[in-house]
Amino acid sequence: MGTIIAAVAIAAVLLWLFGGSRKRAAPAPEDDVTTAIDREELEAAERELAEDAEARDADDEEEDWGPGTR
């Protein structure tokens, strides 16, 4: 009797691990790799940042890594 219970338990665990359909995670915005890069806009932003006298390097010890950080 114990062998039957163990076999059923093992079968249930294997079905749980390998069987059944699982919902896939919804793609995140950063997973969008089909959108082309706007090179002109990127270059303009890089020029603007290079010309900004108040821009800081990203290795600064401050916590703010937002706009205005190189």
PDB file of N, CA, C and O in Angstrom:
ATOM      1  N   MET A   1       0.828  -1.196   0.000  1.00  0.00           N
ATOM      2  CA  MET A   1       0.000   0.000   0.000  1.00  0.00           C
ATOM      3  C   MET A   1       0.872   1.259   0.000  1.00  0.00           C
ATOM      4  O   MET A   1       0.578   2.227  -0.702  1.00  0.00           O
ATOM      5  N   GLY A   2       1.943   1.236   0.792  1.00  0.00           N
ATOM      6  CA  GLY A   2       2.840   2.391   0.856  1.00  0.00           C
ATOM      7  C   GLY A   2       3.530   2.648  -0.470  1.00  0.00           C
ATOM      8  O   GLY A   2       3.808   3.795  -0.819  1.00  0.00           O
ATOM      9  N   THR A   3       3.808   1.576  -1.216  1.00  0.00           N
ATOM     10  CA  THR A   3       4.454   1.707  -2.520  1.00  0.00           C
ATOM     11  C   THR A   3       3.525   2.412  -3.503  1.00  0.00           C
ATOM     12  O   THR A   3       3.977   3.234  -4.300  1.00  0.00           O
ATOM     13  N   ILE A   4       2.257   2.104  -3.456  1.00  0.00           N
ATOM     14  CA  ILE A   4       1.279   2.724  -4.352  1.00  0.00           C
ATOM     15  C   ILE A   4       1.159   4.221  -4.049  1.00  0.00           C
ATOM     16  O   ILE A   4       1.130   5.047  -4.961  1.00  0.00           O
ATOM     17  N   ILE A   5       1.091   4.552  -2.777  1.00  0.00           N
ATOM     18  CA  ILE A   5       0.990   5.966  -2.375  1.00  0.00           C
ATOM     19  C   ILE A   5       2.237   6.729  -2.811  1.00  0.00           C
ATOM     20  O   ILE A   5       2.137   7.853  -3.304  1.00  0.00           O
ATOM     21  N   ALA A   6       3.406   6.126  -2.634  1.00  0.00           N
ATOM     22  CA  ALA A   6       4.658   6.772  -3.034  1.00  0.00           C
ATOM     23  C   ALA A   6       4.699   6.966  -4.549  1.00  0.00           C
ATOM     24  O   ALA A   6       5.126   8.018  -5.027  1.00  0.00           O
ATOM     25  N   ALA A   7       4.259   5.961  -5.307  1.00  0.00           N
ATOM     26  CA  ALA A   7       4.264   6.058  -6.767  1.00  0.00           C
ATOM     27  C   ALA A   7       3.308   7.152  -7.239  1.00  0.00           C
ATOM     28  O   ALA A   7       3.634   7.911  -8.152  1.00  0.00           O
ATOM     29  N   VAL A   8       2.132   7.234  -6.620  1.00  0.00           N
ATOM     30  CA  VAL A   8       1.166   8.271  -6.971  1.00  0.00           C
ATOM     31  C   VAL A   8       1.728   9.645  -6.622  1.00  0.00           C
ATOM     32  O   VAL A   8       1.557  10.588  -7.395  1.00  0.00           O
ATOM     33  N   ALA A   9       2.388   9.778  -5.485  1.00  0.00           N
ATOM     34  CA  ALA A   9       2.970  11.054  -5.073  1.00  0.00           C
ATOM     35  C   ALA A   9       4.076  11.477  -6.039  1.00  0.00           C
ATOM     36  O   ALA A   9       4.155  12.645  -6.423  1.00  0.00           O
ATOM     37  N   ILE A  10       4.919  10.542  -6.427  1.00  0.00           N
ATOM     38  CA  ILE A  10       6.006  10.856  -7.370  1.00  0.00           C
ATOM     39  C   ILE A  10       5.423  11.254  -8.723  1.00  0.00           C
ATOM     40  O   ILE A  10       5.892  12.204  -9.349  1.00  0.00           O
ATOM     41  N   ALA A  11       4.403  10.531  -9.172  1.00  0.00           N
ATOM     42  CA  ALA A  11       3.764  10.864 -10.443  1.00  0.00           C
ATOM     43  C   ALA A  11       3.136  12.254 -10.386  1.00  0.00           C
ATOM     44  O   ALA A  11       3.221  13.012 -11.353  1.00  0.00           O
ATOM     45  N   ALA A  12       2.510  12.592  -9.269  1.00  0.00           N
ATOM     46  CA  ALA A  12       1.882  13.911  -9.120  1.00  0.00           C
ATOM     47  C   ALA A  12       2.938  15.014  -9.158  1.00  0.00           C
ATOM     48  O   ALA A  12       2.729  16.050  -9.789  1.00  0.00           O
ATOM     49  N   VAL A  13       4.058  14.800  -8.494  1.00  0.00           N
ATOM     50  CA  VAL A  13       5.137  15.793  -8.490  1.00  0.00           C
ATOM     51  C   VAL A  13       5.713  15.961  -9.892  1.00  0.00           C
ATOM     52  O   VAL A  13       5.966  17.087 -10.322  1.00  0.00           O
ATOM     53  N   LEU A  14       5.924  14.861 -10.609  1.00  0.00           N
ATOM     54  CA  LEU A  14       6.462  14.940 -11.965  1.00  0.00           C
ATOM     55  C   LEU A  14       5.488  15.655 -12.906  1.00  0.00           C
ATOM     56  O   LEU A  14       5.912  16.453 -13.741  1.00  0.00           O
ATOM     57  N   LEU A  15       4.206  15.380 -12.779  1.00  0.00           N
ATOM     58  CA  LEU A  15       3.213  16.082 -13.595  1.00  0.00           C
ATOM     59  C   LEU A  15       3.182  17.567 -13.269  1.00  0.00           C
ATOM     60  O   LEU A  15       3.041  18.407 -14.157  1.00  0.00           O
ATOM     61  N   TRP A  16       3.314  17.874 -12.011  1.00  0.00           N
ATOM     62  CA  TRP A  16       3.310  19.283 -11.597  1.00  0.00           C
ATOM     63  C   TRP A  16       4.534  20.013 -12.159  1.00  0.00           C
ATOM     64  O   TRP A  16       4.430  21.154 -12.610  1.00  0.00           O
ATOM     65  N   LEU A  17       5.698  19.345 -12.129  1.00  0.00           N
ATOM     66  CA  LEU A  17       6.925  19.975 -12.607  1.00  0.00           C
ATOM     67  C   LEU A  17       6.978  20.097 -14.124  1.00  0.00           C
ATOM     68  O   LEU A  17       7.366  21.144 -14.644  1.00  0.00           O
ATOM     69  N   PHE A  18       6.597  19.053 -14.838  1.00  0.00           N
ATOM     70  CA  PHE A  18       6.800  19.020 -16.282  1.00  0.00           C
ATOM     71  C   PHE A  18       5.533  19.181 -17.111  1.00  0.00           C
ATOM     72  O   PHE A  18       5.622  19.434 -18.313  1.00  0.00           O
ATOM     73  N   GLY A  19       4.408  19.047 -16.530  1.00  0.00           N
ATOM     74  CA  GLY A  19       3.184  19.072 -17.316  1.00  0.00           C
ATOM     75  C   GLY A  19       2.418  20.370 -17.175  1.00  0.00           C
ATOM     76  O   GLY A  19       2.780  21.261 -16.407  1.00  0.00           O
ATOM     77  N   GLY A  20       1.365  20.441 -17.931  1.00  0.00           N
ATOM     78  CA  GLY A  20       0.473  21.584 -17.827  1.00  0.00           C
ATOM     79  C   GLY A  20       1.009  22.818 -18.508  1.00  0.00           C
ATOM     80  O   GLY A  20       2.218  22.991 -18.662  1.00  0.00           O
ATOM     81  N   SER A  21       0.100  23.667 -18.908  1.00  0.00           N
ATOM     82  CA  SER A  21       0.506  24.927 -19.535  1.00  0.00           C
ATOM     83  C   SER A  21       0.688  25.987 -18.463  1.00  0.00           C
ATOM     84  O   SER A  21      -0.074  26.071 -17.500  1.00  0.00           O
ATOM     85  N   ARG A  22       1.699  26.774 -18.658  1.00  0.00           N
ATOM     86  CA  ARG A  22       1.991  27.853 -17.712  1.00  0.00           C
ATOM     87  C   ARG A  22       1.814  29.178 -18.429  1.00  0.00           C
ATOM     88  O   ARG A  22       2.096  29.302 -19.620  1.00  0.00           O
ATOM     89  N   LYS A  23       1.348  30.149 -17.693  1.00  0.00           N
ATOM     90  CA  LYS A  23       1.231  31.484 -18.271  1.00  0.00           C
ATOM     91  C   LYS A  23       2.621  32.093 -18.379  1.00  0.00           C
ATOM     92  O   LYS A  23       3.409  32.047 -17.434  1.00  0.00           O
ATOM     93  N   ARG A  24       2.904  32.653 -19.522  1.00  0.00           N
ATOM     94  CA  ARG A  24       4.191  33.317 -19.705  1.00  0.00           C
ATOM     95  C   ARG A  24       4.084  34.755 -19.218  1.00  0.00           C
ATOM     96  O   ARG A  24       3.018  35.367 -19.276  1.00  0.00           O
ATOM     97  N   ALA A  25       5.184  35.273 -18.748  1.00  0.00           N
ATOM     98  CA  ALA A  25       5.212  36.653 -18.274  1.00  0.00           C
ATOM     99  C   ALA A  25       4.986  37.600 -19.452  1.00  0.00           C
ATOM    100  O   ALA A  25       5.457  37.359 -20.564  1.00  0.00           O
ATOM    101  N   ALA A  26       4.271  38.659 -19.187  1.00  0.00           N
ATOM    102  CA  ALA A  26       4.036  39.665 -20.218  1.00  0.00           C
ATOM    103  C   ALA A  26       5.354  40.364 -20.533  1.00  0.00           C
ATOM    104  O   ALA A  26       6.136  40.638 -19.622  1.00  0.00           O
ATOM    105  N   PRO A  27       5.614  40.654 -21.797  1.00  0.00           N
ATOM    106  CA  PRO A  27       6.876  41.320 -22.136  1.00  0.00           C
ATOM    107  C   PRO A  27       6.941  42.719 -21.525  1.00  0.00           C
ATOM    108  O   PRO A  27       5.957  43.459 -21.515  1.00  0.00           O
ATOM    109  N   ALA A  28       8.098  43.052 -21.028  1.00  0.00           N
ATOM    110  CA  ALA A  28       8.332  44.371 -20.437  1.00  0.00           C
ATOM    111  C   ALA A  28       8.707  45.349 -21.551  1.00  0.00           C
ATOM    112  O   ALA A  28       9.148  44.922 -22.618  1.00  0.00           O
ATOM    113  N   PRO A  29       8.541  46.648 -21.322  1.00  0.00           N
ATOM    114  CA  PRO A  29       8.889  47.629 -22.367  1.00  0.00           C
ATOM    115  C   PRO A  29      10.331  47.514 -22.841  1.00  0.00           C
ATOM    116  O   PRO A  29      10.613  47.756 -24.015  1.00  0.00           O
ATOM    117  N   GLU A  30      11.246  47.150 -21.949  1.00  0.00           N
ATOM    118  CA  GLU A  30      12.640  47.046 -22.372  1.00  0.00           C
ATOM    119  C   GLU A  30      12.894  45.813 -23.229  1.00  0.00           C
ATOM    120  O   GLU A  30      13.978  45.667 -23.793  1.00  0.00           O
ATOM    121  N   ASP A  31      11.898  44.913 -23.335  1.00  0.00           N
ATOM    122  CA  ASP A  31      12.034  43.739 -24.184  1.00  0.00           C
ATOM    123  C   ASP A  31      11.688  44.037 -25.634  1.00  0.00           C
ATOM    124  O   ASP A  31      11.817  43.159 -26.487  1.00  0.00           O
ATOM    125  N   ASP A  32      11.252  45.252 -25.931  1.00  0.00           N
ATOM    126  CA  ASP A  32      10.869  45.627 -27.286  1.00  0.00           C
ATOM    127  C   ASP A  32      12.126  45.859 -28.106  1.00  0.00           C
ATOM    128  O   ASP A  32      12.739  46.923 -28.024  1.00  0.00           O
ATOM    129  N   VAL A  33      12.504  44.878 -28.884  1.00  0.00           N
ATOM    130  CA  VAL A  33      13.717  44.999 -29.681  1.00  0.00           C
ATOM    131  C   VAL A  33      13.393  45.242 -31.152  1.00  0.00           C
ATOM    132  O   VAL A  33      14.292  45.246 -31.993  1.00  0.00           O
ATOM    133  N   THR A  34      12.117  45.444 -31.464  1.00  0.00           N
ATOM    134  CA  THR A  34      11.742  45.660 -32.858  1.00  0.00           C
ATOM    135  C   THR A  34      11.734  47.135 -33.233  1.00  0.00           C
ATOM    136  O   THR A  34      11.732  47.465 -34.419  1.00  0.00           O
ATOM    137  N   THR A  35      11.729  48.024 -32.251  1.00  0.00           N
ATOM    138  CA  THR A  35      11.704  49.455 -32.538  1.00  0.00           C
ATOM    139  C   THR A  35      13.096  49.907 -32.974  1.00  0.00           C
ATOM    140  O   THR A  35      14.090  49.653 -32.294  1.00  0.00           O
ATOM    141  N   ALA A  36      13.142  50.566 -34.100  1.00  0.00           N
ATOM    142  CA  ALA A  36      14.430  51.051 -34.614  1.00  0.00           C
ATOM    143  C   ALA A  36      14.932  52.211 -33.758  1.00  0.00           C
ATOM    144  O   ALA A  36      14.142  52.972 -33.199  1.00  0.00           O
ATOM    145  N   ILE A  37      16.254  52.337 -33.663  1.00  0.00           N
ATOM    146  CA  ILE A  37      16.868  53.422 -32.904  1.00  0.00           C
ATOM    147  C   ILE A  37      16.875  54.676 -33.770  1.00  0.00           C
ATOM    148  O   ILE A  37      17.297  54.634 -34.926  1.00  0.00           O
ATOM    149  N   ASP A  38      16.410  55.781 -33.217  1.00  0.00           N
ATOM    150  CA  ASP A  38      16.436  57.058 -33.919  1.00  0.00           C
ATOM    151  C   ASP A  38      17.829  57.657 -33.719  1.00  0.00           C
ATOM    152  O   ASP A  38      18.084  58.344 -32.730  1.00  0.00           O
ATOM    153  N   ARG A  39      18.716  57.390 -34.663  1.00  0.00           N
ATOM    154  CA  ARG A  39      20.122  57.806 -34.543  1.00  0.00           C
ATOM    155  C   ARG A  39      20.265  59.331 -34.466  1.00  0.00           C
ATOM    156  O   ARG A  39      21.103  59.833 -33.718  1.00  0.00           O
ATOM    157  N   GLU A  40      19.472  60.055 -35.214  1.00  0.00           N
ATOM    158  CA  GLU A  40      19.575  61.519 -35.195  1.00  0.00           C
ATOM    159  C   GLU A  40      19.222  62.066 -33.824  1.00  0.00           C
ATOM    160  O   GLU A  40      19.905  62.952 -33.310  1.00  0.00           O
ATOM    161  N   GLU A  41      18.156  61.541 -33.228  1.00  0.00           N
ATOM    162  CA  GLU A  41      17.753  62.003 -31.900  1.00  0.00           C
ATOM    163  C   GLU A  41      18.799  61.626 -30.854  1.00  0.00           C
ATOM    164  O   GLU A  41      19.088  62.409 -29.949  1.00  0.00           O
ATOM    165  N   LEU A  42      19.363  60.428 -30.980  1.00  0.00           N
ATOM    166  CA  LEU A  42      20.398  59.989 -30.040  1.00  0.00           C
ATOM    167  C   LEU A  42      21.642  60.866 -30.145  1.00  0.00           C
ATOM    168  O   LEU A  42      22.201  61.278 -29.129  1.00  0.00           O
ATOM    169  N   GLU A  43      22.074  61.153 -31.371  1.00  0.00           N
ATOM    170  CA  GLU A  43      23.255  62.007 -31.558  1.00  0.00           C
ATOM    171  C   GLU A  43      23.010  63.420 -31.050  1.00  0.00           C
ATOM    172  O   GLU A  43      23.905  64.034 -30.469  1.00  0.00           O
ATOM    173  N   ALA A  44      21.796  63.946 -31.265  1.00  0.00           N
ATOM    174  CA  ALA A  44      21.471  65.286 -30.768  1.00  0.00           C
ATOM    175  C   ALA A  44      21.512  65.320 -29.247  1.00  0.00           C
ATOM    176  O   ALA A  44      22.002  66.285 -28.659  1.00  0.00           O
ATOM    177  N   ALA A  45      21.002  64.274 -28.607  1.00  0.00           N
ATOM    178  CA  ALA A  45      21.022  64.220 -27.145  1.00  0.00           C
ATOM    179  C   ALA A  45      22.453  64.105 -26.623  1.00  0.00           C
ATOM    180  O   ALA A  45      22.790  64.708 -25.604  1.00  0.00           O
ATOM    181  N   GLU A  46      23.296  63.334 -27.314  1.00  0.00           N
ATOM    182  CA  GLU A  46      24.693  63.212 -26.895  1.00  0.00           C
ATOM    183  C   GLU A  46      25.426  64.540 -27.035  1.00  0.00           C
ATOM    184  O   GLU A  46      26.212  64.911 -26.164  1.00  0.00           O
ATOM    185  N   ARG A  47      25.167  65.269 -28.147  1.00  0.00           N
ATOM    186  CA  ARG A  47      25.790  66.588 -28.327  1.00  0.00           C
ATOM    187  C   ARG A  47      25.340  67.552 -27.238  1.00  0.00           C
ATOM    188  O   ARG A  47      26.147  68.292 -26.674  1.00  0.00           O
ATOM    189  N   GLU A  48      24.039  67.533 -26.949  1.00  0.00           N
ATOM    190  CA  GLU A  48      23.494  68.424 -25.926  1.00  0.00           C
ATOM    191  C   GLU A  48      24.125  68.136 -24.563  1.00  0.00           C
ATOM    192  O   GLU A  48      24.450  69.061 -23.818  1.00  0.00           O
ATOM    193  N   LEU A  49      24.293  66.891 -24.249  1.00  0.00           N
ATOM    194  CA  LEU A  49      24.897  66.515 -22.968  1.00  0.00           C
ATOM    195  C   LEU A  49      26.378  66.879 -22.930  1.00  0.00           C
ATOM    196  O   LEU A  49      26.884  67.316 -21.897  1.00  0.00           O
ATOM    197  N   ALA A  50      27.075  66.701 -24.052  1.00  0.00           N
ATOM    198  CA  ALA A  50      28.501  67.046 -24.102  1.00  0.00           C
ATOM    199  C   ALA A  50      28.712  68.544 -23.941  1.00  0.00           C
ATOM    200  O   ALA A  50      29.729  68.968 -23.393  1.00  0.00           O
ATOM    201  N   GLU A  51      27.762  69.354 -24.413  1.00  0.00           N
ATOM    202  CA  GLU A  51      27.874  70.802 -24.319  1.00  0.00           C
ATOM    203  C   GLU A  51      27.408  71.357 -22.986  1.00  0.00           C
ATOM    204  O   GLU A  51      27.651  72.527 -22.688  1.00  0.00           O
ATOM    205  N   ASP A  52      26.743  70.543 -22.178  1.00  0.00           N
ATOM    206  CA  ASP A  52      26.198  70.996 -20.898  1.00  0.00           C
ATOM    207  C   ASP A  52      27.322  71.084 -19.866  1.00  0.00           C
ATOM    208  O   ASP A  52      27.929  70.073 -19.510  1.00  0.00           O
ATOM    209  N   ALA A  53      27.591  72.286 -19.395  1.00  0.00           N
ATOM    210  CA  ALA A  53      28.679  72.495 -18.431  1.00  0.00           C
ATOM    211  C   ALA A  53      28.353  71.916 -17.053  1.00  0.00           C
ATOM    212  O   ALA A  53      29.264  71.611 -16.284  1.00  0.00           O
ATOM    213  N   GLU A  54      27.082  71.764 -16.735  1.00  0.00           N
ATOM    214  CA  GLU A  54      26.696  71.258 -15.414  1.00  0.00           C
ATOM    215  C   GLU A  54      26.496  69.748 -15.387  1.00  0.00           C
ATOM    216  O   GLU A  54      26.145  69.198 -14.343  1.00  0.00           O
ATOM    217  N   ALA A  55      26.709  69.069 -16.505  1.00  0.00           N
ATOM    218  CA  ALA A  55      26.524  67.616 -16.554  1.00  0.00           C
ATOM    219  C   ALA A  55      27.612  66.934 -15.723  1.00  0.00           C
ATOM    220  O   ALA A  55      28.765  67.364 -15.698  1.00  0.00           O
ATOM    221  N   ARG A  56      27.214  65.869 -15.052  1.00  0.00           N
ATOM    222  CA  ARG A  56      28.152  65.111 -14.207  1.00  0.00           C
ATOM    223  C   ARG A  56      28.396  63.740 -14.825  1.00  0.00           C
ATOM    224  O   ARG A  56      27.551  63.228 -15.559  1.00  0.00           O
ATOM    225  N   ASP A  57      29.539  63.150 -14.532  1.00  0.00           N
ATOM    226  CA  ASP A  57      29.821  61.792 -14.977  1.00  0.00           C
ATOM    227  C   ASP A  57      28.976  60.802 -14.177  1.00  0.00           C
ATOM    228  O   ASP A  57      28.591  61.089 -13.043  1.00  0.00           O
ATOM    229  N   ALA A  58      28.693  59.656 -14.755  1.00  0.00           N
ATOM    230  CA  ALA A  58      27.884  58.639 -14.078  1.00  0.00           C
ATOM    231  C   ALA A  58      28.628  58.042 -12.890  1.00  0.00           C
ATOM    232  O   ALA A  58      27.999  57.481 -11.993  1.00  0.00           O
ATOM    233  N   ASP A  59      29.975  58.151 -12.865  1.00  0.00           N
ATOM    234  CA  ASP A  59      30.713  57.567 -11.740  1.00  0.00           C
ATOM    235  C   ASP A  59      30.736  58.468 -10.516  1.00  0.00           C
ATOM    236  O   ASP A  59      31.322  58.106  -9.496  1.00  0.00           O
ATOM    237  N   ASP A  60      30.109  59.635 -10.600  1.00  0.00           N
ATOM    238  CA  ASP A  60      30.030  60.480  -9.404  1.00  0.00           C
ATOM    239  C   ASP A  60      29.377  59.699  -8.276  1.00  0.00           C
ATOM    240  O   ASP A  60      28.542  58.827  -8.514  1.00  0.00           O
ATOM    241  N   GLU A  61      29.755  60.011  -7.074  1.00  0.00           N
ATOM    242  CA  GLU A  61      29.256  59.286  -5.908  1.00  0.00           C
ATOM    243  C   GLU A  61      27.832  59.671  -5.534  1.00  0.00           C
ATOM    244  O   GLU A  61      27.259  59.078  -4.621  1.00  0.00           O
ATOM    245  N   GLU A  62      27.257  60.639  -6.212  1.00  0.00           N
ATOM    246  CA  GLU A  62      25.894  61.045  -5.899  1.00  0.00           C
ATOM    247  C   GLU A  62      24.914  60.001  -6.409  1.00  0.00           C
ATOM    248  O   GLU A  62      25.229  59.223  -7.309  1.00  0.00           O
ATOM    249  N   GLU A  63      23.721  59.993  -5.823  1.00  0.00           N
ATOM    250  CA  GLU A  63      22.745  58.959  -6.144  1.00  0.00           C
ATOM    251  C   GLU A  63      21.949  59.245  -7.418  1.00  0.00           C
ATOM    252  O   GLU A  63      21.399  58.314  -8.006  1.00  0.00           O
ATOM    253  N   ASP A  64      21.870  60.480  -7.856  1.00  0.00           N
ATOM    254  CA  ASP A  64      21.026  60.829  -8.993  1.00  0.00           C
ATOM    255  C   ASP A  64      21.706  60.455 -10.306  1.00  0.00           C
ATOM    256  O   ASP A  64      22.755  60.998 -10.652  1.00  0.00           O
ATOM    257  N   TRP A  65      21.093  59.519 -11.032  1.00  0.00           N
ATOM    258  CA  TRP A  65      21.638  59.107 -12.330  1.00  0.00           C
ATOM    259  C   TRP A  65      20.662  59.502 -13.427  1.00  0.00           C
ATOM    260  O   TRP A  65      20.658  58.888 -14.494  1.00  0.00           O
ATOM    261  N   GLY A  66      19.852  60.493 -13.193  1.00  0.00           N
ATOM    262  CA  GLY A  66      18.824  60.877 -14.154  1.00  0.00           C
ATOM    263  C   GLY A  66      19.367  61.760 -15.255  1.00  0.00           C
ATOM    264  O   GLY A  66      20.563  61.735 -15.543  1.00  0.00           O
ATOM    265  N   PRO A  67      18.490  62.547 -15.877  1.00  0.00           N
ATOM    266  CA  PRO A  67      18.912  63.425 -16.964  1.00  0.00           C
ATOM    267  C   PRO A  67      20.018  64.374 -16.499  1.00  0.00           C
ATOM    268  O   PRO A  67      20.016  64.836 -15.358  1.00  0.00           O
ATOM    269  N   GLY A  68      20.940  64.648 -17.378  1.00  0.00           N
ATOM    270  CA  GLY A  68      22.076  65.509 -17.046  1.00  0.00           C
ATOM    271  C   GLY A  68      23.266  64.725 -16.560  1.00  0.00           C
ATOM    272  O   GLY A  68      24.258  65.309 -16.124  1.00  0.00           O
ATOM    273  N   THR A  69      23.186  63.417 -16.627  1.00  0.00           N
ATOM    274  CA  THR A  69      24.322  62.574 -16.230  1.00  0.00           C
ATOM    275  C   THR A  69      24.961  62.008 -17.480  1.00  0.00           C
ATOM    276  O   THR A  69      24.272  61.504 -18.366  1.00  0.00           O
ATOM    277  N   ARG A  70      26.261  62.092 -17.547  1.00  0.00           N
ATOM    278  CA  ARG A  70      26.975  61.564 -18.731  1.00  0.00           C
ATOM    279  C   ARG A  70      27.176  60.092 -18.595  1.00  0.00           C
ATOM    280  O   ARG A  70      27.754  59.463 -19.482  1.00  0.00           O
TER     281      ARG A  70
END
